[in-house]
Every structure is written in structure tokens, then in C-alpha cells.
Amino acid sequence: MENIINRDLFDFEIGYLIKSPCLNCENKSQLPKCHADCIILDKIQTTLARGISSQSSSYES
């Protein structure tokens, strides 16, 4: 039995978008109604949701 470790990725491991996938989409004229059924946006949102920010969450004043 193989143990699989599924860990979250830091934001610098995920990368960043340099261009919206919606700009060249064939359904662009249907924005924003089409976003709920978009597989590409779903994959992007899922990947980003797994990410952990590399910035500190506490701020000193």
C-alpha cells in the first residue's frame, strides 16, 4: 500500500497569470455568465485555492 502525501503549494510554486484566459476565449461575448461552466477557470481557481501565501499574515505597526 502506497502512502501519498498531498501538500499545498506556496504561491511562488504555483506561479502567476500573465494573461487572462478569457481574452481569447470563443465565449468572451457571454462574460460573465459563462464563468460558471468554464473548465479552464475552474482549474485555475482550484490550483490557487490550494496555495499558501508566502507573505506574512501578521503586520507590525
C-alpha positions in Angstrom: 0.0 0.0 0.0 1.5 3.3 -1.1 1.1 6.4 1.1 0.5 9.6 -1.0 1.3 12.9 0.7 -0.8 15.6 -0.8 0.5 19.0 0.4 -0.4 22.5 -0.5 1.8 24.7 -2.7 3.2 28.1 -1.8 2.1 30.9 -4.2 5.7 31.2 -5.6 5.5 27.5 -6.6 2.1 27.9 -8.3 3.3 31.0 -10.3 1.0 33.8 -11.6 -1.2 34.5 -14.5 0.3 36.8 -17.1 -2.8 36.9 -19.3 -6.5 36.2 -18.6 -7.6 33.0 -20.4 -10.9 34.9 -21.1 -9.2 37.4 -23.5 -9.0 34.9 -26.4 -11.9 32.7 -25.4 -14.6 31.9 -28.0 -17.2 32.6 -25.3 -15.9 36.0 -24.4 -19.1 37.7 -25.6 -21.0 35.8 -22.9 -18.9 37.1 -20.0 -19.6 37.0 -17.0 -22.4 34.4 -17.5 -20.0 31.8 -18.9 -17.6 31.6 -16.0 -19.6 29.0 -14.0 -19.2 26.4 -16.8 -15.6 27.2 -17.8 -13.3 24.3 -17.2 -10.1 26.4 -17.6 -11.3 28.9 -14.9 -12.2 26.0 -12.6 -8.7 24.5 -12.9 -7.1 27.9 -12.2 -9.3 28.5 -9.2 -8.7 25.0 -7.8 -4.9 25.4 -8.1 -5.0 28.9 -6.5 -7.2 27.7 -3.7 -4.6 25.0 -2.8 -1.9 27.7 -2.4 -0.5 29.1 0.7 0.6 32.8 0.7 4.4 33.2 1.1 3.8 36.6 2.8 3.5 37.1 6.5 -0.1 37.4 7.7 0.8 39.5 10.7 1.8 43.1 10.4 3.7 45.2 12.8 2.7 48.8 13.2 
